Amino acid sequence: MNQAAVNPYTADKESLAFPRLTREQVERLTPVGHCRLCSDGDVLFAVNERHFSFFVAIHGKIDIIAPGQNDDGGDLLITTHEPGEFTGDVSMINGQPAIVSAICNGPTDVIEIKGDDLRRVVAEQSDLGDIILRAFLMRREMIKDRGYRGSRLIGSRWSRDTFRLRDFLARNQAVFTWTDPDEDEHIETTLQHFGVQPEDMPVVICPDGTLMKNPPNTKLADCLGLRATIDREAFDLVVVGAGPGGLAAAVYGASEGLKTLVVEGSAPGGQASTSSKIENYLGFPLGLPGADLARRAVVQAQKFGAIISSPRSATGLGCDGHYKHVHFDSGETVMARSVVIATGAEYRRLDAEGCEQFEGSGVYYGATHTEAGVCRDARVIVVGGGNSAGQAAVFLAGFAQHVHLCIRRDSLDDTMSRYLINRIEQSPNITLMPRTRITAFQGRYKLDAVTMRTDDKPPVRLEVGAVFIMIGAAPRTGWLNGCVGLDDRGFVVTGDAARRHADYGKHGDPTRDPYYLESTTHGVFAVGDVRSGSIKRVASAVGEGSMAVKYIHEHLST
């Protein structure tokens, strides 16, 4: 059977994750790499090794081992590759360190293919590329089922920093295991072994055994190898922001031969990745989680050679000269022939007493499984009348005892899609609360209750387990340092609005009109929510990201 024709929705997951290549497929791979004869026990690559090779077993076997991942601290056998099978997972595509080791089980003949050569095969030979990519994605999903724990996060569910680290690991697609010490009486032994005191919590134990006490996201990212070294490099295209618009620009830019870098301050996916289910995205009638869309887009961009580095925040943009200079919080700087601003917008906080105090311990700005787990069987509030708030309310209704949807307006008609309004009206455990606002948050270690007010009626205290805030957004444009023109709300102006802006021509030739998505500075483009006048939809951001690459080619050719 031609493996490229396997239906991924009906085929056995095991055969998709660990396919056996045909002789003809192996023959096509042979000239791309070189043949090696290995002895029993030879290590083809080791855990935490970067830039490791891809191996196809010809004769003999290859054991895939996760050192230290057994319950007793010993090595965990993930699988054994036999002739025709191959090593690797998504780390081969994204350039991150190996999370397992590959060791020859007896005398073994292999074909070794370097990482850059494998990426070319994946991009240029669609049938082989489909088999390999599908296997890589399936393996990363299945590895926990085989006992792999990955990084270990130990911390209370009511700790703001525990939530921050859980959210960071989940959104960056890291394999990890979370333990709440209040619910696991055996974890005390592990903590004593590492000399961890209660004030050190939460802690993370990386796969290499490194223990970090309440690490900042950047330090954890470095421990996991999420950030590439890029200082002083030059790129055809630098995309700042990895939401749907930025990832679309990366896919189209990299696939069309542009040397592409994508940087993201928190995790790929932007606000879309915090959506439990996007149901109005073309081609997905059953909907898809925002995190799943982000994961697929990241792999797709990396498949074509784009470098994606997260978390890495842009702190400044230099616009003068042929190359733009993008400065980062890491102290690094890169040069770019073109820049796409895709930093999006962030949800605004409620102007209510105690709101900031409970962020991460009862107050949240997204509704995914990470957040939903802390409000199971509790009463929760969603604040906001847009589609993100509607999606959150419907999703949380499947976990919470009751969901109160709190809005300032009289109804949802002018702000939310009709299909979501219908879902809310039909849900027995969702109550719409019009003309209502939260005035205060209360609790000791975690959020316990809020004070609410409807019109001029007396305030009411409501006991709740969580509040989800989705009330409009402010653009992330503070890092632009006056390099591009902004509208009166801080969004980037493009196209005709850029031409009419007072800053047009300030950093370049004013005689050429800007392209549709180009800012007041030639070679600097804006897409998605950060752009003035944009439509706040995932599909429109993706369209703008892909469209920007067309204009970038025109800019680079002049």
ABEGO torsion letter per residue (X at the ends): XBAAABBAAABBAAAAABBBBBAAAAAAAAAABBBBBBBBGBBABBBGBBGBBBBBBABEBBBBBBBGABAAGBBBBABBBBBGBBBEBAAAAAGBBBABBBBBBEBBBBBBBBAAAAAAAAAABAAAAAAAAAAAAAAAAAAAAAGBAEBBBBBBAABAAAAAAAAAAAAAGBBBBBBBAAABAAAAAAAAAAGBBAAAOBBBBBAAGBBBBGBBAAAAAAAAGABBBABGBBBABBBBEABAAAAAAAAAAAAAGBBBBBBBAABBGEAAAABABBAABBGBAAEBBAAAAAAAAAAAAAAAGBBBBOBBBBABBBABEABBBBBBAAGBBBBBABBBBAAEBBBBBBBBBGAAAABGAGBBABBBAAAAAAABGBBBBBBEABAAAAAAAAAAAAABABBBBBBABABAAAABBAAAAAAAAABAABBBBBGBBBABBBEAABBABBBBBBEABBBBBBBBABBBBBAEBBBBAAAAGGABBBBAAGBBBBEAAAAABAABGAAEBAABBBBAABBABBGBBBBEAABBGBBBBAAAAAAAAAAAAAAAAAAAAX
